[in-house]
Amino acid sequence: MADIFTDNYKETPYWWDLAPHETSDEQVPPAKTDVVIVGSGNVGMSAALSLSRLGRKTVVLDAQEIGYGASTRNAGYLGRGLGMKYGALTSAVGRQEAAKLATVAVAAHDYTAALIRAEQITCAYRDTGRFLAAPSKKAYDKLAQDLDMMLEDGVPIDAEMIPRERQHEEIASDIYHGGQLLRGNGIMHPGLMHRGLVDRARSQGADVIGFCPATAVDSQGSGFVVTTPRGKIETRDVFIATNGYTPKAFPWQRRRVIPASAFMMATETLSPELMAKVQPGGRPLLEACNTPLWIRPNEDGTRVLFGGRTGEDLGSLDRKAEQLYGEMVRVLPDLEGVKLTHSWSGKVAMTFDWLPHTGTHEGIHYAMGWCATGIPMGTYLGHQTALRIVGDPASVTALDNRPFPTRPFYYGNPWFLRWAIWWLQYQDRTMMKK
Ligand SMILES: Cc1cc2nc3c(=O)[nH]c(=O)nc-3n(C[C@H](O)[C@H](O)[C@H](O)COP(=O)(O)OP(=O)(O)OC[C@H]3O[C@@H](n4cnc5c(N)ncnc54)[C@H](O)[C@@H]3O)c2cc1C
């Protein structure tokens, strides 16, 4: 393959250029607090902001630098849906329950968009809508069928089917069979969004401490003791918000989430003409299939960001970038010859029932398993967890304390992922032929 990398190509997230991480932290955590949050992603930070506002002394710990996890590595899609397609959800839980769960996802979007505005978080957030691209005629029909069913069930969703003849309004590609334009979806710069949450939480008094892992949580009296390499913290409540990075110290949660790497890359700066041709509406694209690709313009519309191949072996990042590059020019032939400046990966967490989970186990709060919808769902359910901690009945959503399944002999190392992904890709390939 011709050289696809610029001279300054990096294997760190594109977002970190504008929102670099704090690279050291020696702060000693306080000996006593009201709440310890483990994990400084959007979920932990959203909860910390709300708890601090509600007058709770809050400490957020991260094992690595603050924001090390997926919250600063993602694609920045602020959606209003669950990871599972509506048709599959209705088969799994029935239509009434499916409508309730889908409505939580809409509330999650609305809460997060309102939070960005209310907190004046400068993260290039734009309400663009999203194009769900159908890789086959069958996928197109399924999208239309799911939309009808959601509207019938009263799910507050605003969408329109875009037939194949019109898809060039969305994407300079002939490989799709049309798709669905989902309104009320946005995109933003995830690094700046996360930094905004950290700044707001700190300004409300939260301690946010990096390079300080929680290595154990033990109950003591009516509360807990959290052990870290920099001392123990006595606390009334603990909230585990570690998602795809859940460590062995939390075996109950770790057995219930399936970490999977997701990959992204950024092109060099492209001409305004090429950008306008590739995604004329500036709307992010997500393929409507099991193992989707996603494509969006960056925050100022000067580059294409491209992602996919979730759950595949990591291998080396430059090898993965070469594979994704092949996918990119298959979808967007106009990008043949452009070079890449960044490629990176991060860990999402899937679950055995494809639903996010939040609740309390042995007195410890958790919210995780976002199935790649953690920006809206996690930010919202982080806030809802804060409400639960302070005993506010408004904390309850249809996702609370649902049975959180695991499997025998699964302890957090997803040895089966390779075959599961192969099976999902196989289903996608056979669907594409129809
Ligand atoms: C490439 C990619 C693209 C994505 N695109 C999107 C998208 O467009 N839209 C969307 O909604 N979602 C997307 N996601 C998923 C989304 O980013 C995640 O669901 C979300 O960020 C999870 O947030 P979180 O706070 O739960 O976890 P994370 O942000 O992953 O944070 C977990 C943190 O826990 C810390 N931790 C682990 N162990 C310990 C310990 N013992 N002590 C202290 N801290 C610990 C980790 O260091 C980590 O920083 C994407 C993910 C990736 C990787």
The ligand as an ORCA input file, in Angstrom:
! r2SCAN-3c Opt
* xyz 0 1
  C     -13.458      4.833     19.129
  C     -14.731      5.002     19.932
  C     -15.813      5.664     19.369
  C     -16.981      5.848     20.131
  N     -17.968      6.642     19.624
  C     -19.036      6.947     20.398
  C     -19.991      7.906     19.946
  O     -19.817      8.533     18.902
  N     -21.080      8.134     20.727
  C     -21.263      7.500     21.931
  O     -22.282      7.713     22.582
  N     -20.341      6.621     22.384
  C     -19.231      6.357     21.668
  N     -18.270      5.524     22.159
  C     -18.464      4.933     23.478
  C     -18.258      5.977     24.591
  O     -17.054      6.664     24.385
  C     -18.268      5.275     25.953
  O     -19.458      4.537     26.084
  C     -18.219      6.275     27.098
  O     -17.186      7.218     26.900
  C     -17.986      5.540     28.410
  O     -17.797      6.498     29.426
  P     -17.426      6.026     30.885
  O     -17.286      7.249     31.704
  O     -18.413      4.996     31.334
  O     -16.034      5.244     30.734
  P     -14.609      5.698     30.226
  O     -14.635      7.046     29.615
  O     -14.072      4.587     29.403
  O     -13.791      5.849     31.572
  C     -13.511      4.763     32.430
  C     -12.325      5.177     33.266
  O     -12.176      4.251     34.367
  C     -10.801      4.289     34.717
  N     -10.494      3.184     35.637
  C     -10.396      1.862     35.372
  N     -10.039      1.193     36.493
  C      -9.925      2.094     37.485
  C      -9.576      2.018     38.878
  N      -9.281      0.856     39.465
  N      -9.517      3.161     39.604
  C      -9.810      4.358     39.030
  N     -10.132      4.489     37.709
  C     -10.194      3.371     36.956
  C     -10.111      4.204     33.377
  O      -8.754      4.610     33.460
  C     -10.981      5.141     32.530
  O     -10.445      6.452     32.451
  C     -17.088      5.306     21.435
  C     -16.003      4.633     21.987
  C     -14.826      4.497     21.261
  C     -13.651      3.796     21.886
*
